[in-house]
Amino acid sequence: MAGVRRAVVAAAAVLLLACSLAPTATAWVSAHNITAFLNGHPAYKLYNKYLTETRVCDEINTRAAVTCLVLTDAAMATLVADAGSELGAIKNALRLHSLLDYWDTKKLRALPAGDTLTDTFYQAAGNARTDHVGGVKMAKLDGGGFGFKAAASSADTYDATMTKALKQTPYDFAVLEISAPIEFDGLFDVPDVANLTKLLEKAGCKRFAALVAGTPGVLAAYQAAMEKGLTLFAPNDDAFLAKGAPDVAKMRRADLLALLLYHGVPSYIPRASLKLLKSAARPLRTLASTASGQYNVSVVARGDDVSLDTGVRKCRLADTVLDDTPVCMFTVDKLLLPVELFADAPAEAPEPAPAPAPVDAALSSPPAPPPADEEDSAEPADHKHKDLKASSATAADALRSSIGALAAAGCYLLLLLL
């Protein structure tokens, strides 16, 4: 009997250890940082600089299965000149040079004869006029090596060739140096942001546009911020009819001014950058913010979902109206109500907690740890269009929740036997 008790105690200890280790399942989540990697390669300083200024780096860092076609300073200087040094145009080009799939030298050597089309961040951002415009064609060259050109190009020659592989982490992250920029007619076209109210009206924010145009000081404040950076959260027309929405027609002029300025942040923060903000990070300053920290707003990001927490309510980001460095505009489903003006507003009901995933499903296919960097990868595999933060974090959360529940139940049953 004593031997049985010792065996049961040992089994319970193992299960308790599993309980304590379950939260560490997220250690398997893969991650990369393009700017940190390029910081160790001074030959790409200009490329890295514009990745940061346009925030394309955040788009790269929040996706899995990415290939970056990087340019040396001399080649990047050519691209900047072709773009007229305009940040929005340069951002288009950097997105074209960022591929939505993992390509290493082994996968490139396995390309079939002729051109192979691959998707890019330029297409994912909605810039492409048609499905094929904005893609990149790749091919093995007769004399050896690999060529790259814009999918929109009808030329027999290639814009660039691969000169070296800088990093290859199957099947997550590859950085390849190419000889010259990849360009096509229309690549550097950017939207006209001069008429802000017209853009808002077109996006279904007519009531908000009318308030911006009709409230003295608001449009001027937005336009002044646009020179250095502006992120605007525009409530759609339904937001003014939603439950708890204030009657803006009855608000004092000073309060209405503060409310409208509260919907603008004086910096350029596209969606990918918002997704990287931690919920515990310092709240964002708005155009209405004071030196004492009033009229700030917090970002809550969960995978692809991004919300703004005002202290009174949470508002969900819906569509991207404009992403043209240094201006970004989103629609939101509710008016942002600052606590300084609406502290007495009734609190919203908390969001229901997500249902736990079934144990069998969560444990049937646990994620494998990412392999180490190597020059040539194993068998090619396509892993397109995966959002690293959304898919990896969700799977890891479900896994560790299920492991913890299963281990705790086992502990309880074994201890009862004692």
C-alpha positions in Angstrom: 0.0 0.0 0.0 2.9 2.4 0.8 4.3 1.8 -2.6 1.0 2.7 -4.2 0.8 5.9 -2.2 4.3 6.8 -3.3 3.4 6.2 -6.9 0.3 8.3 -6.6 2.2 11.2 -4.9 4.8 11.1 -7.7 2.2 11.3 -10.4 0.5 14.2 -8.6 3.8 16.0 -8.5 4.3 15.6 -12.2 0.8 16.9 -12.9 1.4 19.9 -10.6 4.6 20.6 -12.5 2.6 20.6 -15.7 0.2 23.1 -14.2 3.1 25.4 -13.4 4.6 25.1 -16.8 1.4 25.5 -18.8 1.5 29.3 -19.0 4.9 29.2 -20.7 3.4 27.8 -23.9 3.7 31.2 -25.5 7.5 30.7 -25.5 6.9 28.8 -28.8 5.5 31.9 -30.5 7.8 33.0 -33.2 8.8 36.6 -33.6 11.1 38.8 -35.7 12.2 42.4 -35.8 13.4 43.7 -39.2 14.7 47.0 -37.9 16.7 45.4 -35.1 18.2 42.9 -37.6 19.2 45.7 -40.0 20.7 47.8 -37.3 23.6 45.3 -37.4 24.0 45.8 -41.1 25.1 49.4 -41.8 24.9 48.9 -45.6 21.1 49.2 -45.3 20.9 52.2 -43.1 18.8 54.3 -45.5 16.4 51.4 -46.1 16.0 50.8 -42.4 15.5 54.5 -41.8 12.5 54.6 -44.1 11.1 51.4 -42.8 10.9 53.1 -39.4 9.6 56.5 -40.7 6.8 54.9 -42.7 6.0 52.2 -40.0 6.2 49.5 -42.6 8.5 47.8 -40.1 5.5 47.2 -37.8 3.5 45.6 -40.7 6.5 43.2 -41.2 6.9 42.5 -37.5 3.2 41.5 -37.0 3.1 38.8 -39.7 4.6 35.4 -40.1 6.0 34.0 -43.4 7.6 37.3 -44.6 10.4 37.9 -47.1 12.0 41.4 -47.2 13.8 42.4 -50.4 16.2 45.0 -49.0 18.3 47.6 -50.9 21.8 49.0 -50.1 22.1 52.7 -49.5 23.0 53.4 -53.1 20.0 51.5 -54.5 17.7 52.9 -51.9 18.8 56.5 -52.8 17.6 55.8 -56.3 14.2 54.7 -55.1 13.9 57.8 -52.9 14.7 60.0 -55.8 12.2 58.2 -58.0 9.6 58.7 -55.3 10.3 62.4 -55.1 11.3 62.0 -51.4 7.6 61.8 -50.5 7.0 59.4 -47.6 3.7 58.1 -48.8 5.2 57.1 -52.1 8.3 55.6 -50.5 5.9 53.6 -48.2 4.2 52.1 -51.4 7.6 51.0 -52.6 8.7 49.4 -49.3 5.4 47.5 -49.2 6.0 46.2 -52.8 9.5 45.0 -51.6 7.9 43.1 -48.7 6.5 39.7 -49.8 3.6 37.8 -48.1 5.4 34.5 -48.2 8.6 32.9 -47.0 11.2 32.6 -49.8 14.7 31.3 -49.1 17.4 30.2 -51.6 16.2 26.6 -51.5 12.6 27.6 -52.4 13.9 29.9 -55.1 16.0 27.1 -56.7 12.8 25.0 -56.8 10.9 27.5 -58.9 9.4 26.1 -62.1 10.4 27.5 -65.5 9.0 31.0 -66.3 7.7 33.6 -63.9 6.2 32.9 -60.5 3.9 35.5 -59.0 4.0 36.2 -55.3 1.8 38.6 -53.2 3.1 41.7 -51.4 2.2 44.0 -48.6 1.3 46.6 -51.2 -1.7 44.4 -52.2 -2.6 43.6 -48.6 -2.9 47.3 -47.9 -5.5 47.7 -50.6 -3.3 49.9 -52.9 -3.5 47.6 -55.9 -6.0 48.6 -58.6 -6.4 44.9 -59.7 -5.3 41.6 -58.3 -2.1 41.3 -60.3 -1.0 44.9 -60.0 1.2 45.2 -56.9 2.5 41.7 -57.0 6.1 40.6 -57.7 7.3 38.1 -60.3 10.3 35.9 -59.6 12.3 33.6 -61.9 15.4 31.5 -62.2 17.8 33.2 -64.6 19.5 31.3 -67.4 23.0 32.4 -66.3 22.2 31.5 -62.6 20.7 33.6 -59.9 17.2 34.9 -59.4 15.4 37.8 -61.0 12.6 40.0 -59.7 10.2 42.5 -61.4 6.8 44.1 -60.8 3.9 41.9 -61.9 2.5 44.9 -63.8 5.7 45.0 -66.0 5.5 43.5 -69.5 9.2 43.7 -70.1 11.3 40.5 -70.7 14.0 41.8 -68.4 14.0 42.0 -64.6 14.3 45.0 -62.4 16.6 43.4 -59.9 18.5 40.2 -59.1 19.2 38.7 -55.8 22.8 39.5 -54.6 22.8 37.7 -51.3 20.7 36.1 -48.6 21.1 37.9 -45.3 18.7 35.9 -43.1 16.6 32.7 -43.5 14.5 31.4 -40.6 12.2 28.7 -42.0 9.3 29.3 -42.5 9.0 32.7 -40.8 11.4 35.3 -41.9 13.8 35.9 -44.8 15.9 38.9 -45.7 17.3 39.0 -49.2 19.4 41.8 -50.8 18.5 42.7 -54.3 20.5 44.8 -56.8 18.0 47.6 -57.6 14.5 48.8 -56.8 11.4 47.1 -58.2 9.0 49.8 -59.6 6.0 50.2 -62.0 4.0 53.0 -63.4 1.6 54.3 -60.7 3.6 52.9 -57.7 4.3 56.3 -56.3 0.8 57.6 -56.7 -0.6 58.7 -53.3 -4.1 59.9 -52.3 -4.9 63.6 -52.0 -5.4 64.4 -48.3 -5.9 68.2 -48.9 -9.7 67.9 -48.7 -10.1 66.1 -45.3 -13.8 66.6 -45.0 -14.4 65.1 -48.5 -12.5 62.0 -47.5 -14.5 61.6 -44.3 -17.8 62.0 -46.2 -16.8 59.3 -48.7 -16.0 57.0 -45.8 -19.5 57.3 -44.4 -18.6 59.9 -41.7 -20.8 62.8 -43.0 -22.0 63.9 -39.6 -18.5 63.9 -38.2 -17.2 65.8 -41.3 -19.9 68.4 -40.9 -19.0 68.9 -37.2 -15.3 69.2 -38.2 -16.1 71.8 -40.8 -18.6 73.7 -38.8 -16.8 74.0 -35.4 -14.2 76.8 -35.4 -10.7 75.6 -34.7 -11.1 71.9 -35.4 -10.2 71.7 -39.1 -7.2 74.1 -38.6 -5.9 71.9 -35.7 -6.2 68.8 -37.8 -4.5 70.4 -40.8 -1.6 71.7 -38.6 -1.1 68.3 -37.2 -1.1 66.6 -40.6 2.3 68.3 -41.5 4.1 66.2 -38.8 1.7 63.4 -38.1 -2.0 62.8 -37.5 -4.1 59.7 -36.7 -7.8 60.4 -36.9 -10.5 58.2 -35.4 -13.7 59.2 -37.3 -17.0 58.0 -35.9 -19.3 56.7 -38.7 -22.8 58.1 -39.0 -24.4 55.3 -37.1 -22.2 56.1 -34.1 -24.2 59.3 -33.5 -27.4 57.2 -33.2 -25.9 54.5 -31.0 -27.0 53.9 -27.4 -25.3 56.4 -25.0 -24.2 58.8 -27.8 -24.5 62.4 -26.6 -26.7 65.0 -28.4 -23.9 67.0 -29.9 -26.3 69.8 -30.9 -26.9 70.6 -27.2 -23.2 70.5 -26.2 -21.5 73.7 -25.1 -19.1 75.0 -27.9 -16.0 74.5 -25.7 -17.0 70.9 -24.9 -17.8 70.1 -28.5 -14.4 71.5 -29.5 -12.7 69.3 -26.9 -14.7 66.2 -28.0 -13.7 66.6 -31.7 -10.1 67.3 -30.9 -10.2 64.2 -28.7 -10.7 62.1 -31.9 -7.2 63.1 -33.3 -3.8 61.9 -32.2 -0.8 64.2 -33.2 1.3 61.4 -34.5 1.2 58.8 -37.3 0.1 55.4 -36.0 -1.2 53.0 -38.6 -3.1 49.8 -37.7 -0.1 47.6 -37.5 1.6 50.0 -35.1 -1.5 50.2 -32.9 -1.6 46.4 -32.7 1.9 46.4 -31.3 1.0 48.8 -28.5 0.7 47.1 -25.1 -2.5 47.6 -23.1 -0.3 48.7 -20.1 1.6 51.2 -22.2 1.3 54.9 -21.6 -2.0 56.3 -22.9 -1.9 58.2 -26.2 -2.0 62.0 -26.1 -4.8 63.5 -28.3 -5.1 66.9 -29.8 -7.3 67.8 -26.7 -4.7 66.5 -24.2 -3.5 68.8 -21.5 -0.1 69.0 -19.7 -1.7 67.3 -16.7 -2.6 64.2 -18.7 -6.3 64.8 -19.3 -8.0 63.8 -22.5 -5.7 60.9 -23.2 -6.9 57.6 -24.7 -5.7 54.0 -24.3 -5.3 51.3 -26.9 -6.4 47.8 -26.3 -5.2 45.3 -29.0 -6.2 41.7 -29.2 -4.9 40.0 -32.3 -6.5 41.8 -35.3 -9.0 43.6 -33.1 -8.0 47.1 -31.9 -10.1 49.2 -29.6 -9.8 52.6 -27.9 -10.6 52.8 -24.2 -11.6 56.3 -23.1 -12.3 55.4 -19.5 -16.0 55.7 -20.2 -16.4 53.2 -23.1 -14.5 51.2 -25.6 -14.7 51.9 -29.3 -13.6 49.4 -32.0 -11.5 50.4 -35.0 -13.4 49.4 -38.2 -12.0 50.4 -41.6 -8.9 52.2 -42.7 -9.9 55.3 -44.6 -6.4 56.5 -45.4 -2.9 55.4 -44.7 -0.6 57.9 -46.3 2.5 58.7 -44.2 2.3 60.9 -42.1 -1.6 60.8 -42.0 -3.8 57.9 -41.1 -7.6 57.8 -40.7 -9.8 55.1 -39.3 -13.5 54.8 -38.8 -14.8 53.8 -35.3 -18.1 52.4 -34.4 -18.8 54.8 -31.5 -18.0 58.4 -30.5 -15.0 58.6 -28.2 -16.3 60.0 -24.9 -13.5 61.4 -22.7 -14.0 60.8 -19.0 -13.3 64.5 -18.4 -16.7 65.3 -20.1 -18.7 62.2 -19.6 -17.6 60.8 -16.2 -21.3 60.5 -15.2 -22.2 58.4 -18.3 -23.4 54.9 -17.4 -20.7 52.3 -17.6 -20.9 49.8 -20.4 -21.4 46.1 -19.6 -18.1 44.2 -19.6 -17.4 42.0 -22.6 -18.2 38.3 -22.1 -15.1 36.2 -21.6 -14.3 33.9 -24.5 -15.4 30.2 -24.1 -12.6 27.8 -23.4 -11.4 25.7 -26.3 -12.2 22.0 -26.1 -9.3 20.1 -24.5 -9.1 17.5 -27.3 -8.9 20.1 -30.0 -6.3 22.2 -28.2 -4.1 19.2 -27.5 -4.4 17.5 -30.9 -1.9 19.6 -32.7 0.4 21.6 -30.3 2.6 24.2 -32.1 6.2 23.2 -32.8 9.0 25.5 -31.7 10.5 27.4 -34.6 13.7 25.9 -36.1 17.0 27.8 -35.9 18.3 30.0 -38.7 20.0 28.2 -41.5 21.2 29.0 -45.0 18.9 26.4 -46.7 15.5 25.4 -45.3 13.9 22.0 -45.2 11.0 21.0 -47.6 9.3 24.1 -49.0 5.9 25.0 -47.5 3.5 27.8 -48.1 2.5 29.9 -45.1 0.8 32.9 -46.7 -1.1 35.7 -45.1 -0.7 34.7 -41.5 -1.0 37.3 -38.8 1.6 36.4 -36.2 0.0 38.2 -33.3 -3.5 36.9 -34.1 -3.0 33.2 -34.9 0.0 32.5 -32.7 -1.3 34.2 -29.6 -4.8 32.7 -29.9 -3.5 29.2 -30.3 -1.1 29.6 -27.5 -3.8 31.0 -25.1 -6.1 28.1 -25.9 -3.3 25.5 -25.5 -2.1 26.7 -22.1 -5.7 27.1 -20.9 -6.5 23.5 -21.8 -3.3 22.1 -20.4 -3.8 23.9 -17.2 -7.4 22.7 -16.8 -6.5 19.1 -17.7 -3.5 19.1 -15.3 -5.5 20.6 -12.5 -8.3 18.1 -12.9 -5.7 15.2 -12.8 -4.1 16.6 -9.7 -7.5 16.8 -7.9 -8.5 13.2 -8.8 -5.1 11.8 -7.8 -5.1 13.7 -4.5 -8.6 12.2 -3.7 -7.0 8.8 -4.0 -4.6 9.7 -1.2 
